[in-house]
Amino acid sequence: MTDEICSTLDNVLFEYLNLISKYQENWQQISKDLEGGFLQLAHAKYTMGPGRLSQDQYDGRMQAASRMCISFVI
C-alpha cells in the first residue's frame, strides 16, 4: 500500500513539475511577443511624428496573429 501511494505521489509531482515548466516556457514566449509588439508600437509612434497615435489611425485590416483560449479547472 505504501509503495502504491509513493508511486502515485511521484507521478502527480512529476506531472506538476512538467506543468510548471510548460507554464514558464509559455510565459517567456508571451513576454517576448509583448516586447516585440511594444517595440513596433514605439517605432510607429516615432515614424508618425509628434502627433499621437490612436486607435483611429490603426489599419482596420489588422488581425491577431494567434488566438488563445484559457480555461481553469479547480
DRENFI-792932 format. One record per residue (C-alpha): residue number from 0; x, y, z. Coordinates in nm, 4 decimals. Each point is the difference from the previous one (the first is absolute). Layout:
DRENFI-792932
SITE  resi         X         Y         Z
SITE   NUM         X         Y         Z
...
This chain:
DRENFI-792932
SITE  resi         X         Y         Z
SITE     0    0.0000    0.0000    0.0000
SITE     1    0.2791    0.2434    0.0888
SITE     2    0.1837   -0.0667   -0.3273
SITE     3   -0.3194    0.0661   -0.1904
SITE     4   -0.0526    0.3333    0.1751
SITE     5    0.3624    0.1024   -0.0566
SITE     6   -0.0260   -0.0896   -0.3669
SITE     7   -0.3199    0.2015   -0.0380
SITE     8    0.1533    0.2985    0.1786
SITE     9    0.3094   -0.0234   -0.2218
SITE    10   -0.2162    0.0008   -0.3119
SITE    11   -0.2046    0.2964    0.1196
SITE    12    0.3138    0.1940    0.0933
SITE    13    0.1596   -0.0800   -0.3376
SITE    14   -0.3111    0.1221   -0.1832
SITE    15   -0.0103    0.3143    0.2155
SITE    16    0.3640    0.0819   -0.0739
SITE    17   -0.0576   -0.0550   -0.3728
SITE    18   -0.2954    0.2399    0.0096
SITE    19    0.2094    0.2622    0.1783
SITE    20    0.2710   -0.0394   -0.2632
SITE    21   -0.2518    0.0437   -0.2838
SITE    22   -0.1487    0.3015    0.1779
SITE    23    0.3415    0.1643    0.0262
SITE    24    0.0756   -0.0680   -0.3685
SITE    25   -0.3345    0.1476   -0.1041
SITE    26    0.0515    0.3012    0.2257
SITE    27    0.3405    0.0678   -0.1562
SITE    28   -0.1456   -0.0230   -0.3510
SITE    29   -0.2872    0.2337    0.0886
SITE    30    0.2471    0.2471    0.1517
SITE    31    0.2082   -0.0027   -0.3199
SITE    32   -0.3107    0.0508   -0.2137
SITE    33   -0.1210    0.2904    0.2150
SITE    34    0.3445    0.1586   -0.0070
SITE    35    0.0034   -0.0248   -0.3796
SITE    36   -0.3450    0.1547   -0.0201
SITE    37    0.0980    0.2914    0.2211
SITE    38    0.3153    0.0575   -0.2055
SITE    39   -0.2058    0.0060   -0.3193
SITE    40   -0.2462    0.2422    0.1590
SITE    41    0.2856    0.2246    0.1149
SITE    42    0.1449   -0.0061   -0.3513
SITE    43   -0.3391    0.0906   -0.1460
SITE    44   -0.0349    0.2913    0.2412
SITE    45    0.3498    0.1190   -0.0910
SITE    46   -0.0745   -0.0303   -0.3723
SITE    47   -0.3331    0.1826    0.0261
SITE    48    0.1674    0.3047    0.1511
SITE    49   -0.0887    0.2081    0.3026
SITE    50   -0.3756   -0.0596   -0.0337
SITE    51   -0.1690   -0.2682    0.2002
SITE    52   -0.0553   -0.3470   -0.1373
SITE    53   -0.3494   -0.1144    0.0930
SITE    54   -0.2329   -0.2859   -0.0883
SITE    55   -0.1490    0.2150   -0.2745
SITE    56    0.3294   -0.0124   -0.1870
SITE    57    0.0398   -0.3795    0.0126
SITE    58   -0.0529   -0.1957   -0.3174
SITE    59   -0.3500   -0.1503    0.0223
SITE    60    0.1184   -0.3172   -0.1735
SITE    61    0.2269   -0.0963    0.2898
SITE    62   -0.0772   -0.3348    0.1573
SITE    63    0.1533   -0.1970    0.2814
SITE    64    0.2891   -0.2231   -0.1044
SITE    65   -0.1120   -0.2619    0.2500
SITE    66   -0.2914   -0.0617    0.2324
SITE    67    0.0017   -0.1595    0.3409
SITE    68   -0.2663   -0.1763    0.2022
SITE    69    0.0659   -0.0349    0.3714
SITE    70   -0.2094   -0.2123    0.2312
SITE    71    0.0468   -0.0582    0.3689
SITE    72   -0.0827   -0.3237    0.1722
SITE    73   -0.0429    0.0192    0.3740
